[in-house]
Amino acid sequence: MELAKTFNRKRDQIIHFLIHGIAPLSTVFSKPKVFPFSLKELDMMPSGTLGKETAVTLKENKYQLIPSYEMHDFKHVLLNYPMTGIGEIRMQFFALGNGNRFLTTWGIIGIGMTLFPHKIGLFLQEYRRGKRSQNITHWKFEHLVQLNIIYLRSILNGK
C-alpha cells in the first residue's frame, strides 16, 4: 500500500512540474502579452465573477498568476477543473476536443495517458465535453474577468 501512495505522489509531482515548471516556458517563444489585472485586483472583483473566483482558487491552492500564462488559470476555474494533476489532464483533453492543438496540450495528454491509463474513460469524456462546448480557444479572458461565471458557463454550454 505504501508503494502505491509513493507512486501516486511521484505521478502528481511529475504533472505539477510539467504544468508549473515546463509549460510556462512555452511563452518564451511568443511575445508576452501584459495581463491588465493583478491577483489583488482580481480578488477585489465582485463575488461570482470569473476574476474573483480565479483569485480565490489561486489563493486556496497557494498559487500566483504566472505572467503570460493567466488564461490557463481562468480556464481551470471556468471549466471547473481542479488545479491538480488529474484536473490538468482532464482540462487538456477538453482543450483538444475544443480545438486546441498546441504542443503542450499534446504533451500533457500523452503523459496523462501514460501515467493514468486507468482514467482513459474519464479523459475521453472530457474530450467529448470539449467537442460539444462553445469553442473557447480564442476567448479573450482579460475581457471576461468581470463577468459572472454562471453566465459564462451558460454561454460555454450553449444555453
N, C-alpha and C positions, 0 to 999 in steps of 0.2 A: 504494500500500500504506500509506503514511503517513497519508493521508486516512482510510482505513478504521480505523486504530488510533485516530486522533483522535476519529472519530465514536463508536467503541465506548467510549472513555474518557468522553466527554461524556454518552453514554447512561447509563453506570454512575453518573456524578456526579448526574444528574437523579434516578435511582431512589434513590440514597443520600440525597439532600436530602429527597425525599418521605417516606422511611421515618424518618429521624432528625431531620428539621427540621420537617416539616409534620404527619405523623401523630400524634406525641405531643401536639400541640396539641388534639386531639380530647378529651383528658382535661380540658381547661379547662371543657367543657360538662357534665361529670359530677362528682359528688362523689368526690374521690380516696380510694381505699382505701389504708391504710398497709400495705405489704407487711411481713410479720413477720421477714424474714431479710435480712441484708446480704450483699453479694457475698463478703465474708470468711467469713461463716458458711456460705454455700453451698459455698465452697471447702473448708471443713473437714469436710464430709459425706463418708461413705464413697464410695470409688470405685465407679462403676457406678450411683449414684443419679442421679435427674434433676437434683437440686440441684448435685451435684458436676460432672456433665458439662456443665451450663449454665455454671457458673463457669469451667470450663476453656475452653469455647468462647468465652465473652466475653473472657477474658484473651488467648487466641490472636488474637482479632480486634481487640484493644485497645479494647474497649467496656466501658462501665459499665452497671449497671442504671439504667434510666430510671424515676423514680417514676411509679407508676400505669400503667406500660407493661411490667411484668415478665413477664406471662403470654405476651406476644408472643415473648420470648426463649426461654421454656420450650417453646413450640410449635415454634420452629425446631429445637431440639435433639431433642425427642420425635419429630417428623416427619422428622428427618434432612435438613433443607433448609439449605444453606449460607447464611451471612449475607452474601449478595451480591445484586446487583440481580435476576439471574435466579432465585436462590433465593427471594427475597421474592415475586416474581411467581408462582412455582410454588406457594408456600405460600398465597397469596391465592386461587388457583384451587382448591386443596384446600379452603380455608375456605368458598368459595362452594358447592362440592359438598357440603360437610359441614353446610350450613345457616346459615352466617354471612351476614348481609345488611347489614352496616354500610357506611356511605358510603365509608369509607376502603378497604374491600375492593373495592368497585366502581371507585373512582378508580384504584387501583393496577392493577387488571385492565385498565381502559381504556387507561391509559398503557402498560402492558406490551404490549398488542396493537398499539398504535400504534408503539412503539419496536422491538418484536421480532416483526413479523408472520411471520417465517420459523420462529418457535418455537411457533406455534399448536397443532401436533400434540402437542408436549410439554405445553403448558398444558392441553389437553383431557384428556390422560392423567391429569394431577394432579386435575382436576375429577372425573373418574370414580373416582379413588382416594378422594377425599373422600366421594363418594356411597356407596361400598362400606364405608367405615370406620365404626366406632362414633362417634356424634356427640359431639364434644368441646367444642361451643360453650359449654356451661355447666360444664365441669370446673373445679373449684377447685384450681388448681395449687399454691397455698400449702399444701394438704393432701397433695400428691403428691410434693413435692420430696425426701422421704426414702425414696421407693420406688425399687426397681430399674427402670432404664429398659427393660430387656429385658422384664420383666413388664408394664410399662405399654404397651409396643408390642404385646405379645400380646393385651392387652385391646382396644386400638385396632383390631387386625385381626380381632377376634372369635375368637381361638383359645383 
